[in-house]
Amino acid sequence: MSSWRERITENLTRIHHRIQQAALSAGRDPSEVRLVVVTKYVTPDLARLLVELGQVDLGESRPQELWKKADCMRDLPVRWHLVGHLQRNKVRRTLPLCHLIHSVDTVRLLDELENEAQRLDLHPQVLLEVNVSGDPNKHGFAPHELPGVIDQASRWQRVHIAGLMTMAALGHVGQAAAADFARLRQLRDELKARVPVGHSLQELSMGMSGDFEEAIAEGATWIRIGSAIFDALCDPANQVNREA
């Protein structure tokens, strides 16, 4: 475990340095960009190590895995982020555990979250996932659907829409990824004046291990990184996934 700690510490330090440099290069304050380390398929012991190193914002793609890790780590001050698809039948168990849900992709899911938030007396924060690239394999609202969602946001009194989330299209790197992120920022800028009281579009969750610097240049406030932290441990025996 000591060698894992050393490598993860090095990688985490390197990522924070790259975040700072990318923000400064874009004329931004580095404190505006926050890091979620995605721990999907990482053992709870490795996830605990991250918290010991001061990284308390952790993300999971699957609700079931979030449930398991949250239970194992309930003694730690983790802020859990759900960054993957959420089915309505998993809302009840997931909602109380999350600091932020990045991946709300339908009005029906917003309604279910609102109902459960009322039942549990919660005020959850969520981001609307937008499929800016039109990739048929990705979840999210189509860009043309977003104005209609924003216009009816006042109906959700408990759920607070805090911003937008996207992923670059598969195969989009460099300038192609940057164009996807720019489109999300443009959507936010076009719609922010029509957001009703109680909601906002301040947050932009975009950028992963291979493209987070492009995302920061386009205004990301949350970036979601996994494999760049766990590169030396991407071994099936260690249960670490390369995708994030």
Order of alpha helices (4+ residues) and beta strands (2+ residues): alpha-beta-alpha-beta-alpha-beta-alpha-beta-alpha-beta-alpha-beta-alpha-beta-alpha-beta
